[in-house]
């Protein structure tokens, strides 16, 4: 066996378990969900025989456009805010001394030590009409006594940002830790301002971490259903809530599969287009010296 063949065999041996895992627990279940979309439902909550397009036609529910729009804008805005908070946080953690860096990372990871549902219910208690936050805001005359902090899209947005912000900070920090900060110092020596050096040198240098943070926040936010269910109420439903309702309440698995397939396409199609566009672009040589500072 040649050296090249041994190297390829070694690569397949390393990536094989991951590929098999993805095939069994991601690709095959996704294909099953897409297949169920074209099956009829039964009155007892099962899947009927034959194939039909009626499930797709049933997606023309007049309530769905508003729910889809709410899902999209909550996901986009929460991702943007998480990114705006994660980039400076990741930068500061990466530039901090070793001891302080470990403490800051611990503070970012601590929320993961508590159960997800407990954290969401804690927000519900905090934002309750009789909760301390509401009473403090009323005492400071920042809101009226009859104002409601729960059961609105803004509350859902706040809790989504709280929940997924660590998922944005960690990949940004991982990229920022490996960044060569002498490039920023060189740009400053060549006349670039702090913000210009940060924008033109640092952000492109951690672009992989930024894009990872976007995916780590945007994709889970699109499928959220526990957060809007607990703190959002009926007026803050997202697509995930409708999928859960069609599955557990209505017992209409084909309709739930159709909504899940629609959500999967909404995530996968833009991602695939971005990846194809990225790999078709020719590599760009990094700017040097004065050109990078301008």
VEXDREN-2710 file (C-alpha; in Angstrom, 1 decimal):
% VEXDREN-2710
k/r/px/py/pz
1/UNK/0.0/0.0/0.0
2/UNK/1.4/3.4/-1.0
3/UNK/1.9/6.3/1.3
4/UNK/-1.0/8.2/-0.2
5/UNK/-3.3/5.3/0.1
6/UNK/-2.3/4.8/3.7
7/UNK/-2.9/8.5/4.4
8/UNK/-6.4/8.3/2.8
9/UNK/-7.2/5.1/4.7
10/UNK/-6.1/6.8/7.9
11/UNK/-8.3/9.8/7.2
12/UNK/-11.3/7.6/6.5
13/UNK/-10.6/5.7/9.7
14/UNK/-10.7/8.9/11.7
15/UNK/-13.8/10.5/10.1
16/UNK/-15.7/7.2/9.7
17/UNK/-17.3/7.1/13.2
18/UNK/-18.4/10.8/12.9
19/UNK/-19.9/10.1/9.5
20/UNK/-21.7/7.0/10.7
21/UNK/-23.1/9.0/13.7
22/UNK/-24.4/11.8/11.4
23/UNK/-25.8/9.3/9.0
24/UNK/-27.7/7.3/11.6
25/UNK/-28.9/10.2/13.9
26/UNK/-29.2/13.1/11.5
27/UNK/-29.5/12.2/7.8
28/UNK/-31.7/9.2/8.1
29/UNK/-34.2/10.8/10.6
30/UNK/-34.3/14.0/8.4
31/UNK/-35.2/11.9/5.4
32/UNK/-37.9/10.1/7.4
33/UNK/-39.4/13.4/8.4
34/UNK/-39.5/14.6/4.8
35/UNK/-41.1/11.3/3.8
36/UNK/-43.8/11.5/6.5
37/UNK/-44.7/14.9/5.0
38/UNK/-46.2/13.2/2.0
39/UNK/-48.1/10.6/4.0
40/UNK/-51.8/11.0/5.1
41/UNK/-52.7/11.2/8.7
42/UNK/-55.2/9.0/10.5
43/UNK/-57.9/10.0/13.0
44/UNK/-56.0/8.1/15.8
45/UNK/-52.8/10.1/15.4
46/UNK/-51.0/7.6/13.2
47/UNK/-49.6/7.7/9.6
48/UNK/-51.8/6.4/6.9
49/UNK/-51.0/4.3/3.8
50/UNK/-50.2/5.8/0.4
51/UNK/-48.9/9.3/-0.6
52/UNK/-50.6/12.7/-0.7
53/UNK/-49.9/16.4/-1.2
54/UNK/-52.8/17.5/1.0
55/UNK/-50.4/18.0/4.0
56/UNK/-48.5/20.6/2.0
57/UNK/-51.7/22.3/0.9
58/UNK/-52.8/22.5/4.6
59/UNK/-49.7/24.7/5.3
60/UNK/-51.7/27.6/3.7
61/UNK/-53.1/28.4/7.2
62/UNK/-53.7/32.1/7.4
63/UNK/-52.1/32.2/10.8
64/UNK/-48.8/30.8/9.6
65/UNK/-47.3/33.9/7.8
66/UNK/-47.4/35.9/11.1
67/UNK/-45.9/33.0/13.0
68/UNK/-43.2/32.5/10.4
69/UNK/-42.4/36.3/10.4
70/UNK/-42.2/36.3/14.2
71/UNK/-39.9/33.3/14.2
72/UNK/-37.6/34.9/11.6
73/UNK/-37.3/38.3/13.2
74/UNK/-36.9/37.0/16.7
75/UNK/-34.1/34.7/15.5
76/UNK/-32.4/37.3/13.4
77/UNK/-32.5/40.0/16.1
78/UNK/-31.4/37.7/18.9
79/UNK/-28.5/36.5/16.7
80/UNK/-27.4/40.1/15.9
81/UNK/-27.6/41.2/19.6
82/UNK/-25.7/38.0/20.8
83/UNK/-23.0/38.7/18.2
84/UNK/-22.7/42.4/19.2
85/UNK/-22.3/41.3/22.8
86/UNK/-20.1/38.2/22.1
87/UNK/-17.4/39.9/20.0
88/UNK/-16.3/42.4/22.6
89/UNK/-16.7/39.8/25.4
90/UNK/-14.6/37.3/23.4
91/UNK/-12.0/40.0/22.8
92/UNK/-11.8/41.1/26.4
93/UNK/-11.6/37.5/27.7
94/UNK/-8.8/36.6/25.2
95/UNK/-6.8/39.7/26.2
96/UNK/-7.2/39.2/29.9
97/UNK/-4.5/37.8/32.1
98/UNK/-4.4/34.0/32.5
99/UNK/-6.0/34.0/36.0
100/UNK/-8.7/36.5/35.1
101/UNK/-9.4/34.7/31.8
102/UNK/-10.1/31.4/33.6
103/UNK/-12.5/33.2/36.0
104/UNK/-14.3/34.9/33.1
105/UNK/-14.7/31.7/31.2
106/UNK/-16.1/30.1/34.3
107/UNK/-18.7/32.8/34.5
108/UNK/-19.7/32.2/30.9
109/UNK/-20.0/28.4/31.4
110/UNK/-21.8/28.5/34.9
111/UNK/-25.3/28.8/33.4
112/UNK/-24.8/25.4/31.7
113/UNK/-24.6/23.9/35.2
114/UNK/-28.3/24.6/35.8
115/UNK/-31.1/22.7/34.0
116/UNK/-32.4/24.6/31.0
117/UNK/-36.1/24.5/32.2
118/UNK/-35.1/25.7/35.6
119/UNK/-33.4/28.8/34.1
120/UNK/-36.5/29.6/32.0
121/UNK/-38.8/29.2/35.0
122/UNK/-36.4/31.5/36.9
123/UNK/-37.0/34.2/34.3
124/UNK/-40.8/33.6/34.6
125/UNK/-40.5/34.1/38.4
126/UNK/-38.3/37.2/37.9
127/UNK/-40.7/38.8/35.4
128/UNK/-43.9/37.8/37.3
129/UNK/-46.3/40.7/38.0
130/UNK/-45.6/40.2/41.7
131/UNK/-41.9/39.7/41.2
132/UNK/-39.0/41.8/42.5
133/UNK/-38.1/43.2/39.1
134/UNK/-41.6/44.5/38.4
135/UNK/-41.9/46.0/41.9
136/UNK/-38.5/47.7/41.5
137/UNK/-39.5/49.2/38.2
138/UNK/-42.8/50.4/39.6
139/UNK/-41.0/51.9/42.6
140/UNK/-38.6/53.8/40.3
141/UNK/-41.5/54.9/38.1
142/UNK/-40.1/53.1/35.1
143/UNK/-43.3/51.2/34.3
144/UNK/-46.9/51.4/35.4
145/UNK/-48.4/49.1/37.9
146/UNK/-50.6/47.5/35.3
147/UNK/-47.7/46.8/32.8
148/UNK/-47.0/43.2/32.0
149/UNK/-43.4/42.0/31.6
150/UNK/-44.4/38.5/30.6
151/UNK/-46.2/37.0/27.6
152/UNK/-44.9/39.3/24.8
153/UNK/-42.3/38.9/22.0
154/UNK/-39.8/41.2/23.7
155/UNK/-39.7/38.9/26.7
156/UNK/-39.1/35.9/24.4
157/UNK/-36.3/37.9/22.7
158/UNK/-34.7/38.7/26.1
159/UNK/-34.7/35.1/27.3
160/UNK/-33.4/33.8/23.9
161/UNK/-30.5/36.2/24.1
162/UNK/-29.8/35.1/27.7
163/UNK/-30.0/31.4/26.8
164/UNK/-27.8/31.4/23.7
165/UNK/-25.3/34.2/24.4
166/UNK/-22.7/31.7/25.9
167/UNK/-22.9/29.7/22.6
168/UNK/-21.9/32.9/20.8
169/UNK/-19.1/34.0/23.2
170/UNK/-17.3/30.7/23.3
171/UNK/-16.5/30.3/19.5
172/UNK/-15.6/34.0/19.3
173/UNK/-13.2/33.6/22.2
174/UNK/-11.7/30.4/20.7
175/UNK/-10.9/32.4/17.5
176/UNK/-9.8/35.5/19.4
177/UNK/-7.4/33.5/21.6
178/UNK/-5.5/32.3/18.5
179/UNK/-5.4/35.8/16.8
180/UNK/-2.0/37.5/16.4
181/UNK/-2.6/40.9/18.2
182/UNK/0.7/42.2/16.9
183/UNK/-1.2/42.9/13.6
184/UNK/-3.5/45.4/15.5
185/UNK/-0.4/47.1/17.0
186/UNK/1.2/47.3/13.5
187/UNK/-2.0/48.9/12.1
188/UNK/-2.1/51.4/15.0
189/UNK/1.6/52.3/14.3
190/UNK/0.6/52.9/10.7
191/UNK/-2.1/55.4/11.7
192/UNK/-5.3/53.4/12.0
193/UNK/-7.6/54.2/14.9
194/UNK/-8.6/51.7/17.5
195/UNK/-12.0/51.1/15.9
196/UNK/-10.6/50.9/12.4
197/UNK/-7.9/48.4/13.4
198/UNK/-10.6/46.4/15.3
199/UNK/-12.9/46.4/12.3
200/UNK/-10.3/45.9/9.5
201/UNK/-7.9/43.6/11.2
202/UNK/-9.4/41.8/14.2
203/UNK/-12.9/41.0/12.8
204/UNK/-11.7/39.5/9.5
205/UNK/-9.1/37.5/11.5
206/UNK/-11.8/35.8/13.7
207/UNK/-14.4/35.5/10.9
208/UNK/-14.6/31.7/11.4
209/UNK/-15.5/32.2/15.0
210/UNK/-18.0/34.8/14.2
211/UNK/-19.8/32.6/11.6
212/UNK/-19.8/29.7/14.0
213/UNK/-21.4/32.0/16.6
214/UNK/-24.0/33.0/14.1
215/UNK/-24.9/29.4/13.4
216/UNK/-24.8/28.4/17.1
217/UNK/-27.4/31.0/17.9
218/UNK/-29.5/31.4/14.8
219/UNK/-30.3/27.7/14.2
220/UNK/-31.5/26.9/17.8
221/UNK/-33.4/30.2/18.0
222/UNK/-35.4/29.2/14.9
223/UNK/-36.5/26.0/16.5
224/UNK/-37.2/27.4/19.9
225/UNK/-40.5/26.3/21.5
226/UNK/-39.9/26.0/25.2
227/UNK/-39.0/29.6/25.7
228/UNK/-42.0/31.2/23.9
229/UNK/-44.3/28.5/25.5
230/UNK/-43.2/29.4/29.1
231/UNK/-42.6/33.2/28.9
232/UNK/-44.2/34.2/25.6
233/UNK/-47.9/33.1/25.7
234/UNK/-50.2/32.6/22.7
235/UNK/-49.3/35.9/21.1
236/UNK/-45.6/34.9/20.9
237/UNK/-45.9/31.5/19.2
238/UNK/-43.0/30.4/17.0
239/UNK/-42.8/27.6/14.4
240/UNK/-41.4/25.3/17.1
241/UNK/-44.6/25.8/19.1
242/UNK/-46.7/24.8/16.2
243/UNK/-44.6/21.7/15.5
244/UNK/-45.0/20.6/19.2
245/UNK/-48.8/21.4/19.1
246/UNK/-49.3/19.3/15.9
247/UNK/-47.3/16.5/17.4
248/UNK/-48.5/16.2/21.0
249/UNK/-51.9/17.9/21.0
250/UNK/-53.4/17.4/17.5
251/UNK/-51.6/14.1/16.9
252/UNK/-51.1/15.1/13.3
253/UNK/-47.6/13.8/12.5
254/UNK/-47.6/14.5/8.8
255/UNK/-48.5/18.2/9.4
256/UNK/-45.8/18.4/12.1
257/UNK/-43.3/16.8/9.7
258/UNK/-44.2/19.3/7.0
259/UNK/-43.5/22.2/9.4
260/UNK/-40.3/20.6/10.5
261/UNK/-39.2/20.0/6.9
262/UNK/-40.0/23.7/6.1
263/UNK/-37.9/24.8/9.1
264/UNK/-35.1/22.5/8.0
265/UNK/-35.1/23.9/4.5
266/UNK/-35.1/27.4/5.9
267/UNK/-31.9/26.6/7.7
268/UNK/-30.1/24.4/5.2
269/UNK/-30.7/26.2/1.9
270/UNK/-29.1/29.5/2.9
271/UNK/-26.3/27.6/4.6
272/UNK/-25.6/25.5/1.5
273/UNK/-25.7/28.6/-0.7
274/UNK/-23.2/30.4/1.6
275/UNK/-20.8/27.4/1.6
276/UNK/-20.9/27.0/-2.2
277/UNK/-20.3/30.7/-2.6
278/UNK/-17.4/30.6/-0.1
279/UNK/-15.6/27.7/-1.7
280/UNK/-16.0/29.1/-5.2
281/UNK/-14.3/32.3/-4.3
282/UNK/-10.5/32.4/-5.0
283/UNK/-8.3/32.8/-1.9
284/UNK/-7.5/36.4/-1.1
285/UNK/-3.9/37.2/0.0
286/UNK/-3.8/39.0/3.4
287/UNK/-3.2/42.7/3.3
288/UNK/0.2/43.8/4.6
289/UNK/1.5/46.8/6.3
290/UNK/0.1/50.2/5.3
291/UNK/-2.5/48.7/3.0
292/UNK/-4.2/46.9/5.9
293/UNK/-4.3/50.1/8.0
294/UNK/-5.9/52.2/5.2
END
